[in-house]
Amino acid sequence: MRKIFRKIFRYKLTSIFFIIGQLIIYITIFGALAVYNRAYDKEKDRINAVYKNRIELEINMSKKVDFMSFFADSTNTGNAVISGKLALGIQELGTSVRSEIIIMSNEQMNYKLESGRLPGENAKNGRLEVAVGRNKAKFATVENGKKYLVIEGDRYEISGILGSDKSDYWDNKVVLNIACLGDKTLNSLMKKMSYTVELGSNSYELDDTYKTVYGNIKSIDQDSVIKAKKLISNGESTLEKSMAKENMQVNVITYIFCVLNSMIISEFWIIQRRKEFAIKKALGMKNSKIIMEMFINITELSGISLIMFLLLNILSKVFVGSAFIDIKISFITVLTVIAAIIVTVVASLIYPVYKIFHMNPAQQI
Protein backbone atom coordinates (compact mmCIF):
# COMPACT_ATOMS: atom_id res chain seq x y z
CA MET A 1 0.00 0.00 0.00
CA ARG A 2 2.84 2.39 0.92
CA LYS A 3 4.53 1.66 -2.39
CA ILE A 4 1.36 2.45 -4.30
CA PHE A 5 0.87 5.76 -2.48
CA ARG A 6 4.53 6.65 -3.00
CA LYS A 7 4.09 6.05 -6.71
CA ILE A 8 0.86 8.07 -6.92
CA PHE A 9 2.21 10.96 -4.83
CA ARG A 10 5.67 10.96 -6.37
CA TYR A 11 5.13 14.60 -7.31
CA LYS A 12 3.35 15.70 -4.16
CA LEU A 13 2.52 19.35 -4.86
CA THR A 14 0.94 18.73 -8.26
CA SER A 15 -0.94 15.69 -6.95
CA ILE A 16 -2.33 17.65 -3.99
CA PHE A 17 -3.52 20.51 -6.21
CA PHE A 18 -5.08 18.00 -8.59
CA ILE A 19 -6.94 16.29 -5.72
CA ILE A 20 -8.22 19.63 -4.41
CA GLY A 21 -9.51 20.45 -7.89
CA GLN A 22 -11.14 17.02 -8.08
CA LEU A 23 -12.82 17.50 -4.70
CA ILE A 24 -14.42 20.68 -5.98
CA ILE A 25 -15.50 18.81 -9.10
CA TYR A 26 -17.22 16.13 -6.99
CA ILE A 27 -18.92 18.81 -4.91
CA THR A 28 -20.34 20.37 -8.08
CA ILE A 29 -21.29 17.00 -9.59
CA PHE A 30 -23.08 15.69 -6.52
CA GLY A 31 -24.52 19.14 -5.92
CA ALA A 32 -25.97 19.13 -9.44
CA LEU A 33 -27.26 15.58 -8.93
CA ALA A 34 -28.90 16.63 -5.65
CA VAL A 35 -30.60 19.52 -7.48
CA TYR A 36 -31.79 17.17 -10.23
CA ASN A 37 -33.03 14.58 -7.72
CA ARG A 38 -35.00 17.21 -5.79
CA ALA A 39 -36.52 18.53 -9.01
CA TYR A 40 -37.31 14.99 -10.22
CA ASP A 41 -38.91 14.03 -6.89
CA LYS A 42 -41.00 17.21 -7.01
CA GLU A 43 -42.13 16.33 -10.52
CA LYS A 44 -43.07 12.81 -9.35
CA ASP A 45 -45.11 14.27 -6.47
CA ARG A 46 -46.84 16.60 -8.92
CA ILE A 47 -47.71 13.74 -11.29
CA ASN A 48 -48.93 11.57 -8.39
CA ALA A 49 -51.30 14.40 -7.46
CA VAL A 50 -52.92 14.30 -10.92
CA TYR A 51 -56.08 12.19 -11.30
CA LYS A 52 -56.30 9.61 -14.10
CA ASN A 53 -59.57 11.10 -15.38
CA ARG A 54 -60.04 14.88 -15.30
CA ILE A 55 -62.45 17.49 -16.57
CA GLU A 56 -61.73 21.19 -16.15
CA LEU A 57 -64.64 23.60 -15.82
CA GLU A 58 -64.31 27.33 -16.43
CA ILE A 59 -67.37 28.77 -14.66
CA ASN A 60 -68.54 32.37 -15.01
CA MET A 61 -71.53 33.22 -12.84
CA SER A 62 -73.94 35.99 -13.86
CA LYS A 63 -74.71 36.91 -10.24
CA LYS A 64 -73.25 36.52 -6.77
CA VAL A 65 -74.60 33.18 -5.65
CA ASP A 66 -73.32 30.19 -3.66
CA PHE A 67 -73.25 27.47 -6.33
CA MET A 68 -70.54 25.60 -4.40
CA SER A 69 -72.89 24.33 -1.68
CA PHE A 70 -75.13 22.73 -4.33
CA PHE A 71 -72.36 21.60 -6.69
CA ALA A 72 -72.28 17.96 -5.48
CA ASP A 73 -76.06 17.30 -5.27
CA SER A 74 -77.00 13.85 -6.66
CA THR A 75 -73.38 12.94 -7.48
CA ASN A 76 -71.52 9.94 -6.08
CA THR A 77 -68.42 9.67 -8.29
CA GLY A 78 -65.32 11.78 -8.48
CA ASN A 79 -63.86 14.68 -6.55
CA ALA A 80 -64.03 18.39 -7.35
CA VAL A 81 -61.68 21.19 -6.32
CA ILE A 82 -61.79 24.91 -6.99
CA SER A 83 -58.21 25.76 -7.94
CA GLY A 84 -56.75 27.81 -10.79
CA LYS A 85 -55.73 31.31 -9.77
CA LEU A 86 -57.97 31.45 -6.71
CA ALA A 87 -56.22 33.44 -3.97
CA LEU A 88 -57.36 34.07 -0.40
CA GLY A 89 -55.92 36.49 2.11
CA ILE A 90 -54.08 35.04 5.10
CA GLN A 91 -53.72 37.56 7.91
CA GLU A 92 -50.56 36.04 9.43
CA LEU A 93 -48.75 36.26 6.08
CA GLY A 94 -50.09 39.70 5.24
CA THR A 95 -50.83 38.65 1.67
CA SER A 96 -53.16 36.61 -0.53
CA VAL A 97 -52.11 33.03 -1.23
CA ARG A 98 -53.20 30.69 -3.99
CA SER A 99 -55.66 28.28 -2.41
CA GLU A 100 -57.79 25.24 -3.24
CA ILE A 101 -61.29 24.43 -2.01
CA ILE A 102 -62.70 20.92 -1.95
CA ILE A 103 -66.35 21.11 -3.04
CA MET A 104 -66.96 17.42 -3.69
CA SER A 105 -65.30 14.31 -2.28
CA ASN A 106 -66.49 10.83 -3.24
CA GLU A 107 -63.17 8.98 -3.22
CA GLN A 108 -59.70 9.33 -1.71
CA MET A 109 -58.17 12.72 -2.44
CA ASN A 110 -54.71 12.90 -4.01
CA TYR A 111 -53.30 15.24 -1.35
CA LYS A 112 -50.19 14.09 0.51
CA LEU A 113 -50.38 14.60 4.27
CA GLU A 114 -47.42 14.65 6.61
CA SER A 115 -49.72 14.65 9.63
CA GLY A 116 -53.38 15.18 10.57
CA ARG A 117 -56.24 15.04 8.07
CA LEU A 118 -57.87 17.06 5.34
CA PRO A 119 -60.50 19.65 6.36
CA GLY A 120 -63.97 18.18 6.47
CA GLU A 121 -62.91 14.63 7.30
CA ASN A 122 -64.62 13.61 10.58
CA ALA A 123 -65.13 17.29 11.39
CA LYS A 124 -67.85 18.60 13.67
CA ASN A 125 -70.57 20.71 12.05
CA GLY A 126 -69.63 24.36 11.71
CA ARG A 127 -65.97 23.77 12.54
CA LEU A 128 -63.64 25.93 10.46
CA GLU A 129 -60.65 23.88 9.30
CA VAL A 130 -57.82 24.16 6.81
CA ALA A 131 -54.91 21.94 5.72
CA VAL A 132 -51.70 23.77 4.83
CA GLY A 133 -48.21 22.96 3.61
CA ARG A 134 -45.24 22.95 5.95
CA ASN A 135 -44.08 26.42 4.95
CA LYS A 136 -47.48 27.98 5.62
CA ALA A 137 -47.84 26.17 8.95
CA LYS A 138 -44.79 28.06 10.25
CA PHE A 139 -46.84 31.28 10.35
CA ALA A 140 -49.71 29.83 12.39
CA THR A 141 -50.58 31.06 15.87
CA VAL A 142 -50.67 28.43 18.62
CA GLU A 143 -53.34 28.22 21.29
CA ASN A 144 -53.88 25.30 23.70
CA GLY A 145 -51.65 23.11 21.54
CA LYS A 146 -53.63 23.82 18.35
CA LYS A 147 -52.56 25.91 15.37
CA TYR A 148 -54.70 28.58 13.73
CA LEU A 149 -54.68 30.83 10.66
CA VAL A 150 -57.01 33.74 9.91
CA ILE A 151 -58.21 33.47 6.31
CA GLU A 152 -60.40 36.22 4.80
CA GLY A 153 -61.27 37.31 8.34
CA ASP A 154 -62.34 33.84 9.56
CA ARG A 155 -60.22 31.93 12.09
CA TYR A 156 -59.39 28.37 10.94
CA GLU A 157 -57.89 25.50 12.91
CA ILE A 158 -55.16 23.66 11.03
CA SER A 159 -56.42 20.08 10.74
CA GLY A 160 -53.51 18.70 8.76
CA ILE A 161 -50.04 19.48 7.46
CA LEU A 162 -49.42 18.79 3.77
CA GLY A 163 -45.96 17.54 2.87
CA SER A 164 -43.82 14.84 1.33
CA ASP A 165 -40.56 13.37 2.60
CA LYS A 166 -39.25 13.46 -0.99
CA SER A 167 -39.91 17.02 -2.14
CA ASP A 168 -41.29 20.44 -1.30
CA TYR A 169 -44.19 20.19 -3.78
CA TRP A 170 -46.87 20.40 -1.06
CA ASP A 171 -45.10 22.85 1.25
CA ASN A 172 -46.96 25.99 0.15
CA LYS A 173 -50.43 24.55 -0.42
CA VAL A 174 -53.58 25.86 1.28
CA VAL A 175 -56.61 23.53 1.13
CA LEU A 176 -60.09 24.32 2.45
CA ASN A 177 -63.39 22.44 2.31
CA ILE A 178 -66.77 23.93 1.35
CA ALA A 179 -68.29 22.22 4.41
CA CYS A 180 -65.85 24.00 6.73
CA LEU A 181 -65.85 27.54 5.33
CA GLY A 182 -66.56 30.62 7.40
CA ASP A 183 -69.21 33.12 6.29
CA LYS A 184 -66.66 35.83 5.51
CA THR A 185 -64.63 33.46 3.34
CA LEU A 186 -67.74 32.28 1.50
CA ASN A 187 -68.88 35.87 0.87
CA SER A 188 -65.41 36.71 -0.46
CA LEU A 189 -65.56 33.74 -2.83
CA MET A 190 -69.01 34.67 -4.13
CA LYS A 191 -67.70 38.11 -5.13
CA LYS A 192 -65.18 36.55 -7.51
CA MET A 193 -67.89 35.11 -9.82
CA SER A 194 -65.29 33.36 -12.06
CA TYR A 195 -63.91 29.98 -11.03
CA THR A 196 -61.77 27.12 -12.28
CA VAL A 197 -63.05 23.76 -11.03
CA GLU A 198 -61.37 20.44 -11.70
CA LEU A 199 -63.33 17.19 -11.59
CA GLY A 200 -61.05 14.22 -10.92
CA SER A 201 -61.26 10.48 -10.41
CA ASN A 202 -58.83 7.57 -10.39
CA SER A 203 -61.65 5.00 -10.69
CA TYR A 204 -64.45 6.34 -12.91
CA GLU A 205 -65.11 8.19 -16.14
CA LEU A 206 -66.65 11.56 -15.36
CA ASP A 207 -69.07 12.26 -18.24
CA ASP A 208 -72.19 11.53 -16.18
CA THR A 209 -70.79 13.40 -13.18
CA TYR A 210 -70.16 16.42 -15.39
CA LYS A 211 -73.75 16.38 -16.68
CA THR A 212 -75.11 16.31 -13.12
CA VAL A 213 -72.78 19.09 -11.97
CA TYR A 214 -73.67 21.18 -15.01
CA GLY A 215 -77.37 20.85 -14.17
CA ASN A 216 -76.72 21.78 -10.53
CA ILE A 217 -74.95 25.00 -11.50
CA LYS A 218 -77.58 25.96 -14.06
CA SER A 219 -80.36 25.39 -11.52
CA ILE A 220 -78.78 28.07 -9.31
CA ASP A 221 -77.81 30.47 -12.11
CA GLN A 222 -79.45 29.87 -15.49
CA ASP A 223 -77.37 32.58 -17.17
CA SER A 224 -74.01 31.22 -15.99
CA VAL A 225 -71.44 30.30 -18.67
CA ILE A 226 -69.68 26.94 -18.29
CA LYS A 227 -66.83 25.84 -20.53
CA ALA A 228 -65.58 22.29 -20.04
CA LYS A 229 -62.66 20.31 -21.43
CA LYS A 230 -61.16 16.91 -20.73
CA LEU A 231 -57.56 17.02 -19.59
CA ILE A 232 -55.61 14.17 -21.19
CA SER A 233 -52.04 15.03 -20.13
CA ASN A 234 -50.22 15.42 -16.83
CA GLY A 235 -49.72 19.11 -17.41
CA GLU A 236 -46.54 21.09 -17.95
CA SER A 237 -43.39 19.65 -16.41
CA THR A 238 -41.86 21.56 -13.50
CA LEU A 239 -38.38 20.01 -13.84
CA GLU A 240 -36.79 22.94 -15.67
CA LYS A 241 -38.29 25.55 -13.34
CA SER A 242 -37.27 23.61 -10.23
CA MET A 243 -33.68 23.21 -11.43
CA ALA A 244 -33.48 26.91 -12.32
CA LYS A 245 -34.78 27.78 -8.85
CA GLU A 246 -32.05 25.63 -7.29
CA ASN A 247 -29.33 27.37 -9.38
CA MET A 248 -28.40 24.29 -11.39
CA GLN A 249 -26.54 26.57 -13.81
CA VAL A 250 -24.08 27.58 -11.08
CA ASN A 251 -23.10 23.93 -10.55
CA VAL A 252 -22.57 23.39 -14.28
CA ILE A 253 -20.43 26.54 -14.68
CA THR A 254 -18.34 25.60 -11.62
CA TYR A 255 -17.81 22.09 -13.03
CA ILE A 256 -16.60 23.48 -16.37
CA PHE A 257 -14.23 25.85 -14.54
CA CYS A 258 -12.84 22.93 -12.48
CA VAL A 259 -12.24 20.84 -15.62
CA LEU A 260 -10.33 23.75 -17.16
CA ASN A 261 -8.38 24.04 -13.89
CA SER A 262 -7.45 20.34 -14.14
CA MET A 263 -6.13 20.98 -17.63
CA ILE A 264 -3.95 23.82 -16.30
CA ILE A 265 -2.65 21.63 -13.44
CA SER A 266 -1.78 18.92 -15.98
CA GLU A 267 0.60 21.40 -17.64
CA PHE A 268 2.59 21.70 -14.41
CA TRP A 269 2.38 17.94 -14.04
CA ILE A 270 4.03 17.35 -17.42
CA ILE A 271 6.68 20.03 -16.68
CA GLN A 272 7.66 18.16 -13.49
CA ARG A 273 7.88 14.82 -15.30
CA ARG A 274 9.33 15.90 -18.64
CA LYS A 275 12.81 14.46 -17.93
CA GLU A 276 11.34 11.17 -16.74
CA PHE A 277 9.25 10.85 -19.93
CA ALA A 278 12.18 11.92 -22.09
CA ILE A 279 14.38 9.17 -20.62
CA LYS A 280 11.63 6.60 -21.17
CA LYS A 281 11.28 7.67 -24.80
CA ALA A 282 15.06 7.59 -25.26
CA LEU A 283 15.09 4.01 -23.92
CA GLY A 284 12.49 3.02 -26.51
CA MET A 285 9.22 3.18 -24.58
CA LYS A 286 6.30 3.81 -26.93
CA ASN A 287 4.19 6.94 -26.65
CA SER A 288 1.05 4.83 -26.11
CA LYS A 289 2.57 3.15 -23.04
CA ILE A 290 3.65 6.47 -21.54
CA ILE A 291 0.16 7.90 -22.14
CA MET A 292 -1.41 4.81 -20.52
CA GLU A 293 0.76 5.30 -17.44
CA MET A 294 -0.41 8.90 -17.23
CA PHE A 295 -4.03 7.82 -17.69
CA ILE A 296 -3.74 5.31 -14.84
CA ASN A 297 -2.02 7.87 -12.58
CA ILE A 298 -4.69 10.55 -13.13
CA THR A 299 -7.48 7.98 -12.73
CA GLU A 300 -5.92 6.87 -9.42
CA LEU A 301 -5.83 10.47 -8.21
CA SER A 302 -9.49 10.90 -9.25
CA GLY A 303 -10.39 7.72 -7.34
CA ILE A 304 -8.56 8.93 -4.21
CA SER A 305 -10.36 12.28 -4.49
CA LEU A 306 -13.74 10.49 -4.70
CA ILE A 307 -12.96 8.39 -1.61
CA MET A 308 -11.89 11.53 0.29
CA PHE A 309 -15.09 13.33 -0.75
CA LEU A 310 -17.29 10.43 0.42
CA LEU A 311 -15.40 10.20 3.73
CA LEU A 312 -15.80 13.94 4.33
CA ASN A 313 -19.52 13.63 3.63
CA ILE A 314 -19.85 10.73 6.09
CA LEU A 315 -17.85 12.56 8.77
CA SER A 316 -20.06 15.62 8.29
CA LYS A 317 -23.15 13.47 8.86
CA VAL A 318 -21.64 11.83 11.97
CA PHE A 319 -20.28 14.94 13.70
CA VAL A 320 -22.50 17.74 12.38
CA GLY A 321 -25.73 15.77 12.02
CA SER A 322 -26.21 16.23 8.29
CA ALA A 323 -24.17 15.63 5.17
CA PHE A 324 -23.10 18.78 3.32
CA ILE A 325 -24.46 17.17 0.13
CA ASP A 326 -27.31 14.68 0.04
CA ILE A 327 -26.11 11.71 -2.03
CA LYS A 328 -28.75 9.47 -3.57
CA ILE A 329 -27.28 6.25 -4.92
CA SER A 330 -28.87 5.37 -8.25
CA PHE A 331 -27.94 4.25 -11.75
CA ILE A 332 -27.91 7.90 -12.92
CA THR A 333 -25.63 8.89 -10.02
CA VAL A 334 -23.09 6.13 -10.77
CA LEU A 335 -23.21 6.82 -14.52
CA THR A 336 -22.77 10.57 -14.01
CA VAL A 337 -19.78 10.14 -11.67
CA ILE A 338 -18.08 7.70 -14.08
CA ALA A 339 -18.72 10.07 -17.00
CA ALA A 340 -17.37 13.03 -15.01
CA ILE A 341 -14.18 11.13 -14.11
CA ILE A 342 -13.65 10.14 -17.77
CA VAL A 343 -14.20 13.73 -18.95
CA THR A 344 -11.78 15.06 -16.34
CA VAL A 345 -9.11 12.46 -17.10
CA VAL A 346 -9.38 12.98 -20.87
CA ALA A 347 -9.31 16.78 -20.48
CA SER A 348 -6.30 16.51 -18.18
CA LEU A 349 -4.46 14.39 -20.77
CA ILE A 350 -4.90 16.73 -23.75
CA TYR A 351 -1.84 18.88 -23.10
CA PRO A 352 0.45 16.08 -21.77
CA VAL A 353 -0.35 13.89 -24.81
CA TYR A 354 0.45 16.76 -27.17
CA LYS A 355 3.76 17.37 -25.39
CA ILE A 356 4.76 13.70 -25.41
CA PHE A 357 4.19 13.36 -29.16
CA HIS A 358 6.25 16.50 -29.80
CA MET A 359 8.92 15.84 -27.18
CA ASN A 360 12.58 15.66 -28.21
CA PRO A 361 14.20 13.30 -25.65
CA ALA A 362 17.76 14.56 -26.20
CA GLN A 363 16.72 18.17 -25.80
CA GLN A 364 14.78 17.50 -22.59
CA ILE A 365 17.55 15.42 -21.05
NORBELZI-V171581 format. One record per residue. SS is DSSP state (~ for helix, > for strand, _ for the rest). OMEGA is omega as a letter, one per 40 degrees, with the letter a starting at -180 (none if undefined). Layout:
SS,OMEGA ; SS,OMEGA
This chain:
_,a ; ~,i ; ~,i ; ~,a ; ~,i ; ~,i ; ~,a ; ~,a ; _,i ; _,i ; _,a ; ~,a ; ~,i ; ~,a ; ~,i ; ~,i ; ~,i ; ~,i ; ~,i ; ~,i ; ~,i ; ~,i ; ~,i ; ~,i ; ~,a ; ~,i ; ~,a ; ~,a ; ~,a ; ~,i ; ~,i ; ~,i ; ~,i ; ~,i ; ~,a ; ~,a ; ~,i ; ~,i ; ~,a ; ~,i ; ~,i ; ~,i ; ~,i ; ~,i ; ~,i ; ~,a ; ~,i ; ~,i ; _,a ; _,i ; _,i ; _,i ; >,a ; >,i ; >,i ; >,i ; >,i ; >,a ; >,i ; >,a ; _,i ; _,i ; _,i ; _,a ; _,a ; _,i ; _,a ; ~,a ; ~,a ; ~,a ; _,a ; _,a ; _,i ; _,i ; _,i ; _,i ; _,i ; _,i ; >,i ; >,a ; >,i ; >,a ; _,i ; _,a ; _,i ; _,i ; >,i ; >,a ; >,i ; >,a ; _,a ; _,i ; _,a ; _,a ; >,i ; >,a ; >,i ; >,a ; _,i ; >,a ; >,i ; >,i ; >,i ; >,a ; >,i ; _,i ; _,a ; _,i ; _,a ; _,i ; _,i ; _,a ; >,i ; >,i ; >,i ; >,a ; _,i ; _,i ; _,i ; _,i ; _,i ; _,a ; _,i ; _,a ; _,i ; _,a ; _,a ; _,a ; >,i ; >,i ; >,a ; >,i ; >,a ; ~,a ; ~,a ; ~,a ; ~,a ; _,a ; _,a ; _,i ; >,a ; >,i ; >,a ; _,i ; _,i ; >,a ; >,a ; >,i ; >,i ; >,a ; >,a ; _,i ; _,i ; >,a ; >,a ; >,i ; >,i ; >,a ; >,a ; >,i ; >,i ; >,i ; _,i ; _,i ; _,a ; _,a ; _,i ; _,a ; _,a ; _,a ; _,a ; _,a ; _,i ; >,a ; >,i ; >,i ; >,a ; ~,a ; ~,a ; ~,a ; _,i ; _,a ; ~,a ; ~,i ; ~,a ; ~,i ; ~,i ; ~,i ; ~,a ; ~,i ; ~,a ; ~,i ; _,i ; >,a ; >,i ; >,a ; >,i ; >,i ; >,a ; >,i ; >,i ; _,a ; _,a ; _,i ; _,a ; _,a ; ~,a ; ~,i ; ~,i ; ~,a ; ~,a ; ~,i ; ~,i ; ~,i ; ~,i ; ~,a ; ~,a ; ~,i ; ~,i ; ~,a ; _,a ; _,a ; _,i ; _,i ; >,a ; >,i ; >,a ; >,i ; >,i ; >,i ; >,a ; _,i ; _,i ; _,a ; _,a ; _,i ; _,i ; _,a ; ~,a ; ~,a ; ~,a ; ~,i ; ~,i ; ~,i ; ~,a ; _,i ; _,i ; ~,a ; ~,i ; ~,i ; ~,a ; ~,i ; ~,i ; ~,i ; ~,i ; ~,i ; ~,a ; ~,i ; ~,i ; ~,i ; ~,i ; ~,i ; ~,i ; ~,i ; ~,a ; ~,i ; ~,i ; ~,a ; ~,a ; ~,i ; ~,i ; ~,a ; ~,a ; ~,i ; ~,i ; ~,i ; ~,i ; ~,i ; ~,i ; ~,i ; ~,a ; ~,i ; _,i ; _,i ; _,a ; _,i ; ~,a ; ~,i ; ~,i ; ~,i ; ~,i ; ~,i ; ~,i ; ~,i ; ~,a ; ~,a ; ~,a ; ~,i ; ~,i ; ~,i ; ~,i ; ~,i ; ~,i ; ~,i ; ~,i ; ~,i ; ~,i ; ~,i ; ~,a ; ~,i ; ~,i ; ~,i ; ~,i ; ~,i ; ~,i ; ~,a ; ~,a ; ~,a ; ~,a ; _,i ; _,i ; _,i ; _,a ; _,i ; _,i ; _,a ; _,i ; _,a ; _,i ; _,i ; ~,i ; ~,i ; ~,a ; ~,a ; ~,a ; ~,a ; ~,i ; ~,i ; ~,a ; ~,i ; ~,a ; ~,i ; ~,a ; ~,a ; ~,a ; ~,i ; ~,a ; ~,a ; ~,a ; ~,a ; ~,i ; ~,a ; ~,i ; ~,a ; ~,a ; ~,a ; ~,a ; _,a ; _,i ; _,a ; ~,a ; ~,a ; ~,a ; ~,a ; _,none
